[in-house]
């Protein structure tokens, strides 16, 4: 069972497979050892290469910083480049944020955010609060702790004896809402489930709620229904629960806003961000913290009990600062919003295929769900590997997508996540659409042959 679950997941690398060897990247394209060109429709491992590949100015800045100093003993020193960058991250966040620090991976950022929430409550004397509430069919990192917080059943299965410490609720998944509900009724049912779960778990034991603004890799760019986050936020405030926005995939312009949560009219207490924060030019992530959460640390002069070897690294700060320069100079956030709307319309043309059940997304965080039957929304059997087939065919045709599985029940359900660099233009969007159309035709034909 475990082996079949792992095989159904997107894992890298697959030790049994030989991959093309990429020699270099330029803009939104990658080039392999044979000179073949690939449009990077996933921007690295989804939403990373936001500013495109091969930026010489970033390479030059990194070289210059390394020549000065590449790492510091952060228990003893800081540096101007780090301090300036952390201030800039705070300014990039919504109003009311006060402090930031960097680590290296999305998992580290999320884990630091969760640790911070626990320590916040401890400092305030609220010592019973330790539980993190999250949603099924979401992903918050690949350490055992963050897998326990997250809700991807396939990724959790191998470690099941180490997990199950925290409550989970249903994801806000409008495409698969029960047929008897309209959207407003569906949101009401989700909010009722959320509050009931809190009450049953003991409100006095819950430290924080964590969510991706748009559910990315686990479901394929699923945005929330209208007023969902407003309702969640109000319930969290009612019970003294912190709100953590997991912006690893949806931050830094991906959804046409600085952060994905900005689309939904609420301000979280803590932001965890990564991936596009560095454009892929350095392993970098960050935690950005509101004044509210920082207050007990400041008042009691208490240090946060986190810290990593490469936290607040000056090379990372150099890269992050330059990425923000490029995002602002080239107006990539507005571009993501505008061209993302165009892309979504183009993707909707794929409804002509019987297996395309849903097209969704915000900005340049877009997805397609694949089904056997559009009326019943019945998924394909997991063993068919429909999303994997499309992903492999698209690579053969020179476009890299991000296929996923398990969107219905953790095992069944196929989707494709599409997150190209924010620098993409309309002509390049058409390249993606053309390849997708060809792949869908081929897969549809193969499915029909199997049924004969």
BELFEN-V320708 format. One record per residue. N is the residue number from 0. RES is the residue in one small letter. PHI is phi in radians with two decimals (999 if undefined). OMEGA is omega in whole degrees, 0 to 359 (none if undefined). Layout:
# BELFEN-V320708
n:res:phi:omega
N:RES:PHI:OMEGA
N:RES:PHI:OMEGA
This chain:
# BELFEN-V320708
n:res:phi:omega
0:x:999:181
1:x:-1.07:180
2:x:-1.05:181
3:x:-1.16:178
4:x:-1.14:181
5:x:-1.12:180
6:x:-1.15:180
7:x:-1.42:183
8:x:-1.62:170
9:x:-1.41:180
10:x:-2.14:182
11:x:-2.51:356
12:x:-1.60:171
13:x:-1.47:188
14:x:-1.14:181
15:x:-1.60:189
16:x:-2.08:174
17:x:-1.77:183
18:x:-1.77:170
19:x:-1.03:180
20:x:-1.71:182
21:x:-1.39:180
22:x:-1.62:179
23:x:-2.89:176
24:x:-2.24:177
25:x:-2.59:182
26:x:1.12:181
27:x:-1.64:186
28:x:-1.98:172
29:x:-2.08:183
30:x:-2.23:183
31:x:-1.61:186
32:x:-1.13:178
33:x:-1.71:180
34:x:1.51:179
35:x:-1.24:182
36:x:-1.79:178
37:x:-2.17:171
38:x:-1.37:184
39:x:-1.44:182
40:x:-1.34:175
41:x:-1.96:180
42:x:0.92:185
43:x:1.42:179
44:x:-1.42:178
45:x:1.23:171
46:x:1.18:180
47:x:-1.75:187
48:x:-1.37:186
49:x:-1.10:182
50:x:-1.72:179
51:x:1.53:183
52:x:-1.60:168
53:x:1.26:179
54:x:-1.37:183
55:x:-1.13:181
56:x:-1.11:177
57:x:-1.24:178
58:x:-1.03:180
59:x:-1.14:181
60:x:-1.13:178
61:x:-1.10:180
62:x:-1.04:181
63:x:-1.15:180
64:x:-1.20:178
65:x:-1.07:178
66:x:-1.13:178
67:x:-1.46:177
68:x:-2.86:184
69:x:-1.84:180
70:x:-2.67:182
71:x:-2.21:167
72:x:-1.33:190
73:x:-1.20:175
74:x:-1.27:184
75:x:-2.13:188
76:x:-2.41:165
77:x:-2.23:177
78:x:-2.66:182
79:x:-1.09:182
80:x:-1.11:179
81:x:-1.23:182
82:x:-1.07:179
83:x:-1.10:181
84:x:-1.19:180
85:x:-1.12:175
86:x:-1.08:182
87:x:-1.20:176
88:x:-1.07:178
89:x:-1.08:179
90:x:-1.15:180
91:x:-1.29:180
92:x:-1.37:176
93:x:-1.07:179
94:x:-1.02:177
95:x:1.74:177
96:x:-1.58:191
97:x:-2.24:190
98:x:-2.46:175
99:x:-2.55:168
100:x:-2.62:184
101:x:-1.91:170
102:x:-2.28:189
103:x:-2.08:184
104:x:-2.27:176
105:x:-1.07:178
106:x:-1.04:179
107:x:-1.10:181
108:x:-1.10:180
109:x:-1.11:181
110:x:-1.08:176
111:x:-1.10:179
112:x:-1.08:180
113:x:-1.20:177
114:x:-1.08:180
115:x:-1.09:179
116:x:-1.07:178
117:x:-1.08:183
118:x:-1.18:176
119:x:-0.97:181
120:x:-1.17:179
121:x:-1.05:181
122:x:-1.14:179
123:x:-1.52:180
124:x:1.48:180
125:x:-1.61:195
126:x:-1.36:179
127:x:-1.42:185
128:x:-1.44:176
129:x:-2.53:185
130:x:-1.35:174
131:x:-1.95:177
132:x:-1.77:180
133:x:-2.53:188
134:x:-2.13:170
135:x:-1.13:178
136:x:1.08:174
137:x:-2.34:183
138:x:-2.26:182
139:x:-2.25:177
140:x:2.31:191
141:x:-2.04:167
142:x:-1.35:180
143:x:-1.06:180
144:x:-1.08:183
145:x:-1.28:172
146:x:-1.14:178
147:x:-1.16:177
148:x:-1.20:180
149:x:-1.23:187
150:x:-2.30:176
151:x:-1.55:188
152:x:-1.07:182
153:x:-1.12:180
154:x:-1.32:182
155:x:-1.44:193
156:x:-0.97:183
157:x:-1.04:186
158:x:-1.86:190
159:x:-1.01:180
160:x:-1.26:180
161:x:-1.71:193
162:x:-1.95:175
163:x:1.18:176
164:x:-1.69:190
165:x:-2.26:178
166:x:-1.37:176
167:x:-2.25:175
168:x:-2.17:181
169:x:-1.17:173
170:x:-1.25:175
171:x:-1.47:194
172:x:-2.24:192
173:x:-1.02:181
174:x:-1.06:183
175:x:-1.94:175
176:x:-1.20:178
177:x:-0.97:186
178:x:-1.08:182
179:x:-1.39:183
180:x:-1.79:160
181:x:-1.48:186
182:x:-1.10:181
183:x:-1.12:179
184:x:-1.16:178
185:x:-1.11:178
186:x:-1.06:179
187:x:-1.04:180
188:x:-1.16:178
189:x:-1.14:180
190:x:-1.18:177
191:x:-1.11:177
192:x:-1.06:181
193:x:-1.07:182
194:x:-1.16:178
195:x:-1.07:179
196:x:-1.11:178
197:x:-1.08:182
198:x:-1.10:181
199:x:-1.20:179
200:x:-1.34:184
201:x:1.71:182
202:x:-0.94:182
203:x:-1.24:181
204:x:-1.82:187
205:x:-1.74:182
206:x:-1.54:188
207:x:-2.75:169
208:x:-1.98:179
209:x:-2.12:180
210:x:-2.68:166
211:x:-1.39:177
212:x:-1.02:173
213:x:-2.13:184
214:x:-1.27:194
215:x:-1.63:189
216:x:-1.10:185
217:x:-1.21:183
218:x:-2.16:179
219:x:1.51:172
220:x:1.13:179
221:x:-1.67:176
222:x:-1.41:181
223:x:-1.37:172
224:x:-1.15:181
225:x:-1.03:176
226:x:1.27:179
227:x:-1.09:183
228:x:-1.21:175
229:x:-1.06:180
230:x:-1.18:178
231:x:-1.05:182
232:x:-1.06:182
233:x:-1.11:179
234:x:-1.18:178
235:x:-1.08:178
236:x:-1.11:180
237:x:-1.01:186
238:x:-1.85:177
239:x:1.23:182
240:x:-1.71:178
241:x:-1.26:177
242:x:-1.94:178
243:x:-1.94:177
244:x:-1.70:177
245:x:-1.49:185
246:x:-1.83:184
247:x:-0.98:181
248:x:-1.71:189
249:x:-1.85:180
250:x:-1.52:173
251:x:1.02:171
252:x:1.62:185
253:x:-0.99:181
254:x:-1.76:181
255:x:1.49:174
256:x:-2.37:177
257:x:-0.92:176
258:x:-2.28:184
259:x:-1.04:182
260:x:-1.11:179
261:x:-1.07:180
262:x:-1.28:195
263:x:-2.13:167
264:x:1.32:175
265:x:-2.28:178
266:x:-2.11:181
267:x:-1.30:177
268:x:-1.58:182
269:x:-2.44:175
270:x:-2.06:170
271:x:-1.89:183
272:x:-2.40:182
273:x:-2.97:178
274:x:0.81:184
275:x:-1.12:179
276:x:-1.00:180
277:x:-2.00:183
278:x:1.11:181
279:x:1.52:183
280:x:-1.53:178
281:x:-2.84:175
282:x:-1.18:189
283:x:-2.57:171
284:x:-2.63:184
285:x:-2.71:169
286:x:-2.04:178
287:x:-2.12:195
288:x:-2.17:180
289:x:-1.31:177
290:x:-1.04:179
291:x:-1.00:182
292:x:-1.27:180
293:x:-1.30:188
294:x:-0.92:181
295:x:-1.15:176
296:x:-1.17:180
297:x:-1.19:184
298:x:-1.10:183
299:x:-1.71:181
300:x:0.93:182
301:x:-1.85:178
302:x:-1.42:173
303:x:-1.26:184
304:x:-1.52:176
305:x:-2.10:175
306:x:1.83:179
307:x:-2.45:183
308:x:-0.94:185
309:x:-1.83:174
310:x:-1.14:177
311:x:0.88:182
312:x:-1.37:183
313:x:-1.16:177
314:x:-1.21:176
315:x:-1.05:179
316:x:-1.10:178
317:x:-1.07:180
318:x:-1.14:182
319:x:-1.03:180
320:x:-1.13:180
321:x:-1.21:176
322:x:-1.07:176
323:x:-1.10:175
324:x:-0.99:183
325:x:-1.16:178
326:x:-1.01:181
327:x:-1.28:183
328:x:-1.09:183
329:x:-1.68:177
330:x:0.93:187
331:x:-1.26:179
332:x:-1.23:175
333:x:-1.10:179
334:x:-1.08:179
335:x:-1.06:179
336:x:-1.08:186
337:x:-1.27:183
338:x:-1.34:175
339:x:-1.11:177
340:x:-1.12:177
341:x:-1.13:181
342:x:-1.10:180
343:x:-1.06:177
344:x:-1.11:179
345:x:-1.14:179
346:x:-1.12:180
347:x:-1.12:176
348:x:-1.14:181
349:x:-1.38:173
350:x:-1.07:177
351:x:-1.08:180
352:x:-1.54:184
353:x:-1.09:185
354:x:-1.57:178
355:x:-1.55:183
356:x:-1.57:183
357:x:-2.60:172
358:x:-2.14:185
359:x:-2.63:176
360:x:2.50:175
361:x:-2.44:183
362:x:1.04:178
363:x:-1.80:170
364:x:-2.01:190
365:x:-2.21:181
366:x:-2.64:177
367:x:-2.26:173
368:x:-1.84:185
369:x:-1.92:185
370:x:-2.39:174
371:x:-1.31:187
372:x:-2.42:182
373:x:-1.20:183
374:x:-1.28:182
375:x:-1.53:183
376:x:1.11:180
377:x:-1.11:179
378:x:-1.35:171
379:x:-1.30:172
380:x:-1.00:183
381:x:-1.01:183
382:x:-1.11:181
383:x:-1.26:177
384:x:1.04:186
385:x:-1.11:181
386:x:-1.14:178
387:x:-1.10:178
388:x:-1.02:181
389:x:-1.16:178
390:x:-1.07:180
391:x:-1.22:179
392:x:-1.14:182
393:x:-1.17:177
394:x:-1.11:177
395:x:-0.99:183
396:x:-1.65:172
397:x:1.61:175
398:x:-2.30:179
399:x:-1.68:175
400:x:-2.01:182
401:x:-2.20:181
402:x:-1.29:179
403:x:-2.47:180
404:x:-2.37:174
405:x:1.52:186
406:x:-1.22:181
407:x:-1.59:185
408:x:-2.38:183
409:x:1.66:179
410:x:-2.17:178
411:x:-1.50:180
412:x:1.98:183
413:x:-2.05:175
414:x:-2.56:176
415:x:-2.16:175
416:x:-1.68:182
417:x:-2.21:185
418:x:-2.45:182
419:x:-1.21:174
420:x:-0.92:182
421:x:-1.20:180
422:x:-1.50:186
423:x:-1.09:176
424:x:-1.93:187
425:x:-1.16:178
426:x:-1.06:179
427:x:-1.27:172
428:x:-1.03:180
429:x:-1.12:175
430:x:-1.08:179
431:x:-1.10:182
432:x:-1.07:181
433:x:-1.08:179
434:x:-1.17:177
435:x:-1.03:180
436:x:-1.07:179
437:x:-1.11:180
438:x:-1.10:180
439:x:-1.12:176
440:x:-1.06:182
441:x:-1.13:181
442:x:-1.17:177
443:x:-1.05:178
444:x:-1.10:180
445:x:-1.13:178
446:x:-1.11:180
447:x:-1.08:179
448:x:-1.11:181
449:x:-1.15:184
450:x:-1.51:180
451:x:-1.28:none
